[in-house]
């Protein structure tokens, strides 16, 4: 899951090697078409083009140049700007203050190579700057530093096209992440829904239905355990070591999910290849009987992340839990021979951990094709329950459509009374791609408040550990199933 916190920092970051810190720190953006009287001209404003963990990726106008080298922005294409810090359970005000100070004073921290051997401080904890090891980011264009520092390079610029990566990888360090930049255009989220929108109509008429409750209560923990342990590599016979969407196994994962969807009777199942470096999305469609042109989409991502320099990426919670939820929804449709008034799409995305790329590709395509999306919801991290806390279902505080969130909050309270429903600051999963494209969207999360899972983005994100809770996963799945069945107009 790609998430940001509410703590804002405005530091501009050019990704550089540690040796290049001093050389890079004086770089500035200027407008080549304007008098050079100011360091930053208004025409050099930035445009949000994507999100990667605690970085937001911005594009700048082509007239902007880097002052020290006069490299046109059309060649460099994007800057990395530190926008917000990931909020984690246990953070203190001092942690946040330390983060803001370090971002301003040590931008090269984003490019420091480390083998994980970080000295502990006097309290026996890792220094705050190293609580999350960071990697270099590739942006295609390279600039050689002056001869005084010939051994160093600064990596900036574009979206590392697939045909360029072979050359780049020859000189990049082993921990380099080659990350394409999303380019679907300006972020234009939906501001509000019209009064006759199906979401508002459903809100006005929503009531509990025992016939739907009977379906919801069929969510099978044993089946979900089998699915998620197969994806995490914990089940006997599972071939999966990693589910990174840039790995060879990403295609194998997608093929397995496709076979499961096909066995559950999806009318169509598509492997959506959108970029050669990434595994595909897997898109299952149940065609609506009354309003087939109106789409209801339920999503999760099948890719994952592991610990720094660790090849294992099991992703049992992030987002094996969401993937198992998708399979459970499809299984129950087949088991009960269900049909829907609106077309229901179940989509397992790839590339979420690298920047929401799979969902962005699908959202962009659907927008270009003029599709009508009544609702899109995402399930990301659904299974962790902090010891001592109740079962919870949380909705995002931002990057969502309020009317959709309100409806699904009410649906959850109707059909999953065992869950405490609330709000989380965790955000930025695949629903955001649809929200940015102007479609109604929201997400489900496992906890009210910030992320609490200590194995978040860690190779220890396994099923069989403290806190991974199938009662929590079952409640989250029930809430999402009830939500899409209500909006898709399930026929009971």
TABELKA-V151860 format. One line per field, one symbol per residue. phi: phi as a letter, one per 20 degrees, with the letter a starting at -180 (. if undefined). psi: psi as a letter, one per 30 degrees, with the letter a starting at -180 (. if undefined). A space follows every 50 residues. Layout:
phi=???
psi=???
This chain:
phi=.ecceeedcdfeddfbfgfegffefefbecefedgedcfcegfefdcfcr ccledddddcgfffceffclffffeembdecfebdfecgnfdffgfffff ffffebffgfcfebdnedfeefendfggfdfcfdcfcecmfdcffggfcf edcddcnfdkggfeffffffdeffefdedfefceoffcffeaeffefgff ffffdfbfcfffgffgfegdfffffffffffeneffnfeedccgfeefff fffffffgffgffengfbcceeecaffdfefdcdcdffedcffeddddcb deebccfgmdfecflfedcgfffffffffffffffdleccfdfdddcded mffepmffffffffffffemfddfacccdcmddecfgneffcccdfeblb egffgfgfgfffffdcffeeebccefbmefffgfffendfbbbdcebfof fdffdglcfefdfebfofcffffffffgfffgffffffmfed
psi=kjllagkkkgkkkkkllefgeeeffgklkljfglkiflejlefgllkkfl kjbgkkkklllffklkeffhkkffefellkkjelkkkkkfkleeeeeeee eeeefiffffgkkkgfikklafgglkkefgfjklllkkhdkkkkllffhf fllkjabahileffeeeefefklfgkkjjlkkhfakkilkelklfgkfee eeefgklkkeeeeeeeffkjeeeeeeeefeefgfkkfkfkekgkfglffe eeeeeeeeeeeefggkekkkjjkfkffkllljjkkjklfeiffkkkkkll kflllalkgkfkieheeiheeeeeeeeeeeefeefghllkelkkkjkjll geffhheeeeeeeeeeeefgkjjekkkkjjiffkjkkfllklkklkflhl jeeeeeefeeeeeefiffkjkbkkfkahaffeeeeeggkklalklfkkal kfjfgkhkfgileilkfjjfeeeeeeeeeeeeeeeeefikj.
